[in-house]
Amino acid sequence: MNLQAILDDIAAELGPRLGEGKVADYIPELARLDPRRFGMAVTTLAGETFAAGEADAPFSIQSVSKVFTLTLALGRAGDALWRRVGREPSGSPFNSIVQLEAEKGVPRNPLINAGAIVVADLLLAGRAPKTAIGEIVGFLRFLADDDSIVVDETVARSEADTGFRNRALANFMRAFGNLDNPVDLALGVYFHQCAVAMSCRQLARAGLFLADGGRDPLTGRNVVTRERARRINALMLTCGHYDGSGDFAYRVGLPGKSGVGGGILCLAPGHGAIAVWSPALNEKGNSLIGSLALEMLAKRTGWSVF
């Protein structure tokens, strides 16, 4: 199978459609992005990387970061995490507050905003926000084997200045006793993790351990147990695209996690990790062209888990 030819063909076929969708204009820094940009990278378990488009352009990973903070939180708290956040698809927009009220401050899963804020709160326990943020960035550098990964401070400030809905979610959970730290501190960690800038090539490399049963195939190091990797993959498949998760599973058939910066990390267990970026989103807040590219890739490689 010629993966490079497959990526080149996908990029060429989708070229005329670049710009379809709408950038996340409620975050001023993301509103400035050119909706016609596109990048894609695949890193195999053998360590080969294939790329198309702007695969080395850094972008704000936004909610893709939730996969990695979830991994860290499970390492720290284990199954105790599930007392504070559920494991079910939300069926609601990523920033919905209605469900949170009905379920007494316990978010439906860790991959929606409310759930990720609880995860950030857990990572913050007993430490300064700067230390918690440093741990998250350090973990991403370790996984990607790249010390150049940093937080885009301009994006972090933009999120903090406009994050009123996330403040509402956090205050709601605090009122129900499901947030241990002051709201502004927990949100500080959350906004900074979302503002981490990575390229498709870096993101695919960082996610590779989840495609190989929790082990980094290039270093031989175990990042998480096989069982934990399986469970993180299951959450990505059922919850990784908000209220568009079912449709993504139907069309692509791979565990994935999207972000409103236009990035998607996707895993093909036993084969490799895929990252795609195109800033224009569909109505569910997922990259429109990125989702199409992943659907085409899954079809042409036969990598669907189904």
N, C-alpha and C positions, 0 to 999 in steps of 0.2 A: 504493500500500500504506500503510495507516494503522498505523504502528508503535506509536503510543500506545494505540490500541484493542486491538492484539494483546497488549501488555504488561498492560493493565488486565484483559483477559479471562483471561490466564494466572494473574495474581495472584488473581483471584476464584475460578477453578476449583481452584487449589491451596490456597486458604485453609482448607478443612475438613481438609486433610491435614497442616497445619503441626504440627510436634512429632513426626512419625514419624521414627524413627532414634534415634541416640544421640550426644550431644556427646563430644568428645575428653576423657574424664575423667582421663587419665593426665598431663595438664598442668593443674595446679590452677586457674589463671586461666581456662582454657577450659572447665573443668568447671562454672564458675559461669554460663555463658551460658544464656539462655532459648532452648530449642530451637524455640520457635514464631516466632522472628524471621525476617524475609524482606525482601530488597531486590533490585532488579534495575535495570540501566541499559544502554542501548544508545547508543553514539556512532557516527554514520555518518561516512563519508569527507567528506561535505559539512559536517560540523561540528555537526549537529543532535544533541541528546541527548534521549532519551526514557527515562522512569523510572517505576518502580512500587514500592510498599512503602517500606521504609527505605533508599532508595538513597543517602542522605547520611549514614548512620550509619557511623562508622569501626569497622573490625574488624581483627583480627590476620591479615595475609595469609598467614602461614606459608609453605608450599611454593610458593605462587604467585610468591614472590620469586625462585625459582630461574630463572624465565624471564629476569629482568632481570640477575641475576648472571651467567648464562650469556652473555648479550649482551655484558656488560662484559668477561668473561674472553676471549671470542673476539676482541674488539677489542684486547686486550692481547697475547694469545699466538697468535691465529690457529689454524691447524690443528695446531700443536704441542700444543694442549690434548688432542687425541685420542690422544696417547701415554699419557695418564694416566687417561682415562675413555672408556668405550665409547659406542656409539650404538644399542644394541639394547634392545628391551623386556626388562624383568627377569622378568616372569611370577611375581614373588615380592612379598611385602609390602614397603612402602617402607623399612622399617628392618631388613630381613633381613640376617643375618650369614653364613648358610650359603653363599650364592652368592659372597660376598666371599672366603671361605676357598678355595673351589674355583678361583677365578679369580685367585688370588695378589695380592689387594689392589687389583685394578683394578675399580672399580665398573662395572656394566653400562651405565649412562647418567647424564647430569648432572642428571636430574630426580628421582632417588631420593635419600634422605638421604646415603648414602655419596658419591655423585657430586657432590652439592652441597657437601659438606664439602671435597672436593678443589678445587672451584671457589673456595670461600672461601679456601682455602690459597693458591691462585694469586693471588687478589686481594690477599692479605696480603703477598706477597713484597716485601721491602725497605721496609716501612712499619709504622707502629704500628697496632694494631687500630682505634683511634679514627679514624684517617685512612681506613682501608679502609671502615669503617662509614659515615663521612661521605661517601665517594665513592658508595656504594650509595644512600644517602638523597638525595644531591644529584642523582643520575641519575633517580630516581623523581620528584623535584620538577620536574626539567627536562621529563621526558616528560609529566607530568600538568599542567604549567604551573601549579603550585600549591606555594607555599613553606610551606604549613601542615603538610605531611606530616612525621611524626616517628616515632621508635621508641617503642613503649609499654614503658617500662622495667620496669613491674611484670610484664608477660608475659615479657620477656627474663630477668628474675630467676627467674621460675617455671620457665622452660625449663632454665636453668642448674642449678637445684636438683634437677631431676628427670630430667635428660638422660643417664641412665646408659647406655642403649642406644647413643646417639650417641657417647658417650665410648668405648664398646667398639669401634664401627665405626672411629672415628678412630685409636685405638691399634692396631687391626689393620692399618690402612693405613700407619701410621707404621712398624710392624714390617716391612712389605714394602717400605719405602722410597718410598712414594707420598704421603707428607706431609712437606713441607720444614720447616714451622714447628712449634713446640711445640703439642701437642694442645690445651691450654687456650686458646691464642691463636687458633688456627683456629676452635675451637668458639665462642669469644667473638664472632667475626664472624658465624658461622652463626646462633647464637641471636638475635643482634640483627637480622639481616636478616629472620628469620622473624617477629620481633615488630614489624615496621613496621605501623603502623595506617593503613588507607586505606578510603575508602568505595567503593561500586560505581561511582559517578560518576567518582571519581578514577582508579580502576583501569581502567575502560573507556577513558578518555582516555589513560592511560599506555601501553596496549597498542595504540593505534591505528596506530602506525607498522608493526606487523607485519601489519596488514590491507591495507596499501598499498605492499607491496613494499619495506619498509624506510624509507619516506619518511613524515614527518609531514605529512599532507595539509593541516593547518590553518596550518602555518608555512612549508611548502615545504622544510624542512630534511631532508637525508638523515641518518638515524640509523645505518643499516647498509646494505650493498649489497643489491640485489634477491636475489642468490644466497644471501647469509647469512640474509636474512629467510625465504626459502623453506626453508632447512635448519632454522632454529629452529622454524618451523611444522611441519615434518615430524616433528621430535622431540616436539613437543607432541602431535601426533596419535597417534604410536605409543607414547609413554612418559608422557604427562602425567597419567594417572590410575592409575599404579602397575599392579597386576595386574588392574585394572578397565579398562585402556586400550582393549582390543579391544571390550569391550561398549559403552564410551562412543562409540567410532568407529562401531560398528554402529548405535547408537540415535540419535546426534546428527550424526555425520558432519562435525564441525568440529574444528580444532586447539584443544585446551584444556589448562589446567593448574589442578589443584585444590590446596587446602590444607586441613589438618585444622581450621582455624578456621572452615570452612564456606564459604569463598570459592572461586569458579571464574572464571578469565579465559578467554574463548572468542573466537576470531577467525573472522570471515566474510570471507575475502580478497575484495577488490573491493567490499565493502559496509560493513563497520564492525567495531567491537569490542564485546563484550558482557561484562558482569560481573554475577555473581549471588552472593548470600550468604544462606545459611541454615545455622545451626550444627549441626543434627543430621545425623549421617553415616550412610552405609550400611556394610555389613560390610567394604568395601574401603577405608574411610577417606575417601570422597568425599561431598560434600553430597548427601543423598538428594533433598530438594525442589529444590535447585539443578540437579541433573542432569535431573530431570523437566521443570523449567522450560525448560532449554536444548533438550531433545528437542521440546517443544511449539513453541518459537520456530523451530527449524530446519524443522519440518514446515510451519508456517504461512507462513514467509517463502520457503521453497524455497532457503535459503542453503547447504544441505549441499554439500560439495565433490565429492560423488559423484553 
